Amino acid sequence: MPLAPPDVRARPARWAAAAAAALALAGCSAAAPGSTASRNAAPLARTFPIAERRAAPDLTGHDLDGAALRLADQRGHVVVVNIWGSWCGPCRAEASGLQRVHADTEASGVRFLGIDTRDPDPGPARTFVRDHGLSYPSLFDPKGALVRTLPPDVVNAQALPATLVLDRQGRIAAGVMAPLTPEELHALLDPVLAEEPA
């Protein structure tokens, strides 16, 4: 059975509160009033041993400026996939920290890919990227179609933010349904980065 990384286990109350807050904020939940989305939520954090990892879907589309973008082009790299929306308060809170980890790990071969979801227009998303100094690309997913292709036992498509760590073979090594600090992201990312390339 997959175990949560030590940093996650050390702070269960904070993680639970963060996820509850994300679900409670009107802007950060796609669940209809009275729905059972929060009762069917994925675990807050999961890591997967190599033998139990599943391939991530081939996320393909366009970035916020309309250029073609495909997750499969990053095969051979450890990839952090962050799902966010410009309207989501917890997404704004974690964005600068994600950028710091991106800057710290890019030379080690780590790649970041955002998925901007449920923004009907890319304009606010471009402002979000500029305001937080994000230097990695994001797929534009206005209707949440890309997010819904992700495994529901790892990512709850009804709540943001969520983050996946993919290994060099494009398999899901970890998933979190809560905002992350840089330290928490490193706790998920560094063990995958330390794995021997296939």
C-alpha positions in Angstrom: 0.0 0.0 0.0 1.5 3.4 -1.0 2.7 5.5 1.9 2.6 9.3 2.2 6.1 10.9 2.4 7.3 11.8 5.9 6.7 15.5 5.5 3.1 14.8 4.7 2.5 12.5 7.7 4.1 15.1 10.0 1.4 17.7 9.3 -1.9 15.9 8.7 -4.0 18.6 10.4 -2.5 21.4 8.2 -3.0 19.3 5.0 -6.6 18.4 5.9 -7.3 22.1 6.7 -5.8 23.2 3.4 -7.9 20.7 1.4 -11.0 21.6 3.3 -10.4 25.2 2.6 -9.8 24.6 -1.1 -13.1 22.7 -1.3 -14.9 25.3 0.7 -13.9 28.3 -1.4 -16.4 28.9 -4.0 -13.8 29.8 -6.6 -11.8 26.6 -6.0 -14.5 24.0 -6.3 -16.4 22.9 -9.4 -18.8 20.8 -7.3 -22.4 21.8 -7.5 -24.1 22.8 -4.3 -25.3 19.7 -2.4 -23.0 17.4 -4.4 -21.0 14.6 -2.9 -17.7 15.6 -4.5 -16.0 16.3 -1.2 -17.1 12.9 0.2 -15.5 11.2 -2.8 -12.3 13.1 -2.7 -8.9 11.5 -3.4 -6.5 11.1 -0.6 -4.6 14.4 0.2 -1.2 12.8 -0.7 -0.1 9.6 -2.2 3.2 8.2 -3.3 3.6 5.1 -5.4 6.5 2.5 -5.4 8.0 2.0 -8.9 6.1 -1.4 -9.3 2.7 0.3 -8.7 3.1 3.3 -10.9 0.7 4.0 -13.8 1.4 5.9 -16.9 0.1 9.5 -16.9 -2.3 10.4 -19.7 -0.8 12.1 -22.7 -1.8 15.6 -21.9 -1.9 17.4 -25.2 -3.2 20.9 -26.1 -2.2 24.5 -26.4 -0.4 26.8 -24.0 -1.8 30.2 -22.8 -0.6 31.8 -26.1 -2.0 29.1 -28.4 1.2 27.2 -29.1 1.1 23.4 -29.2 2.2 21.7 -26.0 2.5 18.0 -25.1 3.5 16.3 -21.9 5.0 13.4 -23.8 7.7 15.7 -25.1 9.1 15.7 -21.5 9.7 11.9 -21.4 13.1 11.2 -19.9 12.7 14.0 -17.3 11.1 14.1 -13.9 8.0 16.3 -14.4 6.0 18.3 -11.9 2.4 18.8 -13.2 0.5 21.5 -11.3 -3.2 22.1 -11.8 -4.3 25.6 -11.1 -6.8 28.4 -12.0 -6.3 32.1 -11.9 -9.5 32.4 -9.7 -8.2 30.0 -7.0 -6.8 31.6 -3.8 -4.8 28.6 -2.7 -3.3 28.4 -6.2 -2.1 32.0 -5.9 -0.7 31.2 -2.5 1.5 28.4 -3.7 2.5 29.7 -7.2 5.7 31.6 -6.2 6.9 28.6 -4.2 6.5 26.4 -7.2 8.5 28.8 -9.3 11.3 28.7 -6.7 11.4 24.9 -6.9 11.3 25.0 -10.7 14.3 27.4 -10.7 16.2 25.3 -8.2 15.7 22.0 -10.0 15.7 22.8 -13.7 19.4 22.3 -14.1 18.9 18.8 -12.5 16.6 17.9 -15.4 13.2 18.5 -13.7 10.5 20.0 -15.9 7.3 21.7 -14.8 4.0 21.8 -16.6 1.0 23.7 -15.4 -2.6 23.0 -16.4 -4.7 26.2 -16.2 -8.2 24.8 -15.8 -11.7 26.4 -15.7 -10.5 29.8 -16.8 -12.9 30.6 -19.7 -10.4 33.1 -21.2 -6.6 32.9 -21.2 -6.2 36.6 -20.3 -6.5 36.2 -16.5 -4.3 33.2 -16.6 -1.6 35.1 -18.5 -1.8 37.8 -15.8 -1.5 35.1 -13.1 1.7 33.8 -14.8 3.2 37.3 -15.1 2.3 38.3 -11.6 3.9 35.2 -10.1 6.9 35.1 -12.4 6.1 31.6 -13.7 8.7 30.6 -16.3 7.3 27.2 -17.1 4.4 26.6 -19.6 0.8 25.8 -18.8 -1.8 24.0 -20.9 -5.0 25.9 -21.3 -7.9 23.7 -20.1 -11.0 26.0 -20.0 -13.6 23.2 -19.5 -11.5 20.9 -17.3 -11.3 18.2 -20.0 -7.6 17.5 -19.4 -7.9 17.3 -15.7 -10.7 14.8 -16.0 -8.3 12.4 -17.8 -6.1 12.1 -14.6 -6.8 9.2 -12.3 -9.6 10.1 -9.9 -8.0 8.2 -7.0 -5.0 10.6 -7.2 -6.5 13.9 -8.3 -10.0 15.2 -7.4 -11.0 17.2 -10.4 -13.4 19.2 -8.3 -10.8 21.0 -6.2 -7.6 22.9 -6.8 -4.7 23.1 -6.6 -3.4 19.6 -7.2 0.1 18.4 -8.1 1.6 15.3 -9.7 5.2 14.2 -9.8 6.0 12.0 -12.8 9.1 9.8 -13.1 11.4 9.7 -16.1 9.2 7.1 -17.7 6.1 9.3 -17.5 4.5 7.3 -14.7 2.7 8.9 -11.7 5.1 8.7 -8.7 3.2 11.0 -6.4 0.0 13.1 -6.2 -1.2 15.8 -3.8 -4.6 17.4 -3.6 -3.6 20.5 -1.5 -1.4 23.5 -1.8 2.3 22.8 -1.4 5.1 24.7 0.2 8.5 24.4 -1.5 9.7 22.1 1.3 6.7 19.8 0.8 7.2 19.7 -2.9 10.9 18.8 -2.5 9.8 15.9 -0.1 7.8 14.4 -3.0 10.2 15.4 -5.8 13.6 14.6 -4.5 13.2 10.8 -4.1 12.0 10.5 -7.7 14.8 12.7 -8.9 17.3 10.4 -7.1 16.1 7.3 -8.9 18.4 5.8 -11.5 17.5 6.7 -15.0 16.2 3.7 -16.9 
